[in-house]
């Protein structure tokens, strides 16, 4: 299948679309879960993330204030969480990830309201505690990676490319004067996602080499010829992932085998996960990635015009995936 090279990163940052993940590792103890119960005393409902302060009974018999944080407003809105979901005076029980150094802070995973509502910033409002308990039990038995990936917000399984929001391009240095931008317009990819352990995720991509687009038609024809892509002999560019290493809950490095013009070489991409949530328009789970990397064109037999064109090609990939209508991973269970 023609795939969007950028899918590579799926294994897998806009600050407005991320759950303040740039600071998560510094502020919270990944894997250290806790629970607090108390009454909401203050709400700050604005980006970069919503924040709730609750008064909790301390072990010494007094009162203490806990600072509870969750996602940005756009992500919350996607799962039906609004400024009116929780109010000052509400009594809640909160499960989440505790702050580092015994600070009275928590990143919210699940809120249980005194009226019986079970609310998750990742999955919205559950119908009952039984539903939550069943899911929590299942997730507790799932081996996790080193980090709690943002991709864990959505269910594991097969995801397909969202063609209207997918881009694969590259640039190069031209004599130090400019950095022309080129792109491929036809590609496809398959993503098997395991957000609980991203090392188990896999992406395969196929690109129609002849779909390369440049500003000058004559240049495009030359790129398709024997000097460069040689599309008649090698019509497809492919990427097969071989591994993914997390560097944080939203970033990682994707390793794989990249084949261009019949030559296969290992390639590494730096991946950023923008968001992972339910799309409230079509009710399908979605995930968005960016990936960047550098490859040597001469390593793939394209060494002509070295005096004018740099050897390094800078890859730039932006892509969105949505849950397949029937996940092959789930169907085989």
LUMNU-431934 format. One line per field, with one value per residue (C-alpha): x, y, z; residue in one letter. Coordinates in pm, whole numbers. Layout:
LUMNU-431934
xx = [X,...] .
yy = [Y,...] .
zz = [Z,...] .
residu = [a,...] .
end
This chain:
LUMNU-431934
xx = [0,122,220,304,653,583,384,704,693,365,548,560,468,236,210,-159,-233,-19,-105,184,394,704,710,555,882,1018,706,564,697,607,462,400,22,-183,-530,-660,-1009,-1135,-1342,-1266,-1173,-1048,-1053,-821,-976,-740,-446,-188,-388,-686,-602,-811,-722,-882,-881,-777,-774,-409,-269,-208,-572,-548,-620,-391,-435,-351,-281,-438,-360,-501,-499,-535,-886,-896,-813,-1066,-1333,-1278,-1394,-1681,-1506,-1603,-1557,-1884,-1787,-1646,-1732,-1606,-1759,-1774,-1642,-1420,-1182,-891,-654,-341,36,197,430,802,970,647,492,116,59,-106,-162,-524,-607,-959,-1202,-1487,-1751,-1973,-2275,-2137,-1989,-1655,-1462,-1138,-960,-858,-1190,-1464,-1745,-1797,-2149,-2064,-1789,-1819,-1715,-1416,-1311,-1321,-1100,-864,-819,-735,-487,-321,-235,-83,298,404,709,954,725,349,311,53,-49,-184,-479,-625,-677,-417,-482,-459,-477,-513,-384,-606,-529,-655,-399,-80,238,575,848,1218,1454,1817,2078,2138,2483,2408,2159,1828,1658,1413,1114,995,725,563,190,105,180,8,98,-17,25,-9,-14,50,48,105,442,547,834,567,430,504,469,510,512,512,560,496,838,693,467,754,660,898,848,978,830,1163,1330,1063,1130,1500,1439,1233,1509,1809,2030,1811,1499,1496,1122,1090,1314,1220,867,829,1008,946,1007,972,1012,1246,1226,1111,1281,1091,1273,968,593,558,890,1107,1336,1205,1442,1373,1491,1447,1460,1514,1602,1646,1901,1813,1981,1895,1728,1639,1366,1299,930,692,336,109,-212,-404,-776,-1128,-1238,-1577,-1683,-1652,-1622,-1296,-979,-698,-330,-108,269,560,889,1219,1543,1845,1950,2242,2137,2471,2408,2121,2325,2223,2552,2529,2568,2756,2908,2564,2342,2423,2437,2204,1828,1617,1292,983,674,334,60,-265,-396,-744,-857,-935,-1304,-1216,-874,-690,-517,-850,-1015,-743,-794] .
yy = [0,346,492,815,786,1000,727,598,805,661,446,615,1979,2194,2329,2395,2032,1851,1769,1982,1678,1886,1913,1582,1396,1676,1724,1373,1033,811,482,612,608,746,849,1158,1252,1596,1901,2130,2478,2644,2577,2727,2623,2756,2639,2497,2263,2266,2270,2177,2250,2028,2039,1706,1576,1534,1246,1481,1580,1912,2018,2042,2162,1940,2069,1840,1891,1747,1808,2124,2248,2125,1770,1780,1909,1616,1375,1594,1747,2115,2392,2278,1911,1978,2274,2435,2250,1912,1617,1393,1098,1119,850,967,998,1159,1455,1412,1471,1415,1736,1758,1741,1486,1432,1319,977,920,1126,963,1220,1199,1171,846,983,837,1085,1035,1312,1046,869,1100,1002,634,502,323,227,-129,-13,172,-117,-360,-134,-53,-423,-494,-208,-310,-646,-482,-456,-94,68,291,592,632,733,985,713,514,755,554,181,-51,-190,-110,249,382,697,1003,1111,1466,1538,1367,1523,1377,1602,1676,1966,2012,2284,2444,2607,2767,2996,2825,2512,2392,2192,1881,1630,1299,1316,943,710,489,321,71,136,-128,74,-35,281,82,-33,163,-77,-322,-77,-117,89,-11,247,250,561,606,735,892,1116,1349,1715,2008,2365,2296,2016,1963,1910,1658,1459,1452,1338,1047,947,715,978,985,782,571,515,288,29,107,250,221,369,171,194,-100,-20,-234,-64,233,381,625,935,1080,1028,1222,1168,885,754,526,284,107,-7,255,141,397,312,-53,20,-54,126,169,501,678,935,1160,1132,1365,1269,1573,1427,1102,1121,1048,1255,1385,1445,1089,906,739,735,934,1004,1269,1254,1453,1295,1436,1281,1314,1071,1073,1074,932,627,549,597,961,1149,1370,1748,1730,2074,2237,2015,1899,1527,1546,1535,1661,1466,1643,1437,1532,1271,1170,816,701,368,117,29,-327,-364,-673,-687,-698,-931,-1189,-1199] .
zz = [0,-81,247,403,503,794,943,1050,1348,1454,1678,1786,1960,1952,2305,2259,2173,2426,2782,2913,2844,2806,3187,3290,3342,3559,3770,3814,3916,3619,3743,4098,4128,4413,4528,4705,4820,4901,4811,4518,4641,4322,3947,3685,3355,3090,2877,2888,3113,3343,3714,4017,4379,4643,5023,5170,5527,5627,5828,6121,6146,5966,5610,5310,4952,4658,4306,4043,3675,3357,2980,2775,2699,2340,2443,2725,2491,2259,2529,2649,2951,2995,3250,3410,3445,3792,4017,4335,4630,4455,4654,4441,4462,4220,4093,3915,3898,4203,4194,4249,4584,4779,4652,4687,4315,4089,3717,3687,3540,3673,3882,4076,4165,4473,4241,4094,3773,3669,3458,3265,3073,2822,2774,2897,3135,3210,3266,3586,3826,3700,3354,3498,3720,3430,3221,3506,3582,3219,3199,3525,3369,3060,3058,3011,2864,3047,3004,3018,2657,2543,2297,2593,2588,2300,2261,2105,1759,1391,1270,916,758,754,398,437,706,595,459,358,232,239,186,91,89,-251,-255,80,-93,-24,108,-158,-30,-215,-129,-226,-284,-297,-9,246,571,828,1198,1467,1788,2145,2353,2673,2539,2234,2164,2045,1788,1419,1104,740,464,86,-124,-495,-603,-917,-708,-618,-661,-711,-826,-1178,-1397,-1577,-1240,-1139,-1456,-1378,-1022,-1154,-1393,-1364,-1198,-891,-804,-1122,-1086,-1389,-1226,-865,-849,-471,-174,144,515,754,1121,1329,1668,1872,2179,2401,2523,2701,2710,2382,2205,2082,1810,1537,1370,1044,702,431,68,-209,-571,-474,-199,164,454,823,903,1227,1280,1578,1664,1849,1937,1909,2048,2103,2170,2050,1751,1859,1498,1368,1704,1602,1808,1647,1696,1538,1487,1355,1251,1135,1024,800,527,285,-80,-191,31,-206,-523,-582,-577,-887,-865,-536,-600,-597,-388,-34,39,338,284,576,615,746,818,965,984,1151,1199,1292,1436,1164,1136,1229,1382,1258,1594,1776,1525,1582,1958] .
residu = [x,x,x,x,x,x,x,x,x,x,x,x,x,x,x,x,x,x,x,x,x,x,x,x,x,x,x,x,x,x,x,x,x,x,x,x,x,x,x,x,x,x,x,x,x,x,x,x,x,x,x,x,x,x,x,x,x,x,x,x,x,x,x,x,x,x,x,x,x,x,x,x,x,x,x,x,x,x,x,x,x,x,x,x,x,x,x,x,x,x,x,x,x,x,x,x,x,x,x,x,x,x,x,x,x,x,x,x,x,x,x,x,x,x,x,x,x,x,x,x,x,x,x,x,x,x,x,x,x,x,x,x,x,x,x,x,x,x,x,x,x,x,x,x,x,x,x,x,x,x,x,x,x,x,x,x,x,x,x,x,x,x,x,x,x,x,x,x,x,x,x,x,x,x,x,x,x,x,x,x,x,x,x,x,x,x,x,x,x,x,x,x,x,x,x,x,x,x,x,x,x,x,x,x,x,x,x,x,x,x,x,x,x,x,x,x,x,x,x,x,x,x,x,x,x,x,x,x,x,x,x,x,x,x,x,x,x,x,x,x,x,x,x,x,x,x,x,x,x,x,x,x,x,x,x,x,x,x,x,x,x,x,x,x,x,x,x,x,x,x,x,x,x,x,x,x,x,x,x,x,x,x,x,x,x,x,x,x,x,x,x,x,x,x,x,x,x,x,x,x,x,x,x,x,x,x,x,x,x,x,x,x,x,x,x,x,x,x,x,x,x,x,x,x,x,x,x,x,x,x,x,x,x] .
end
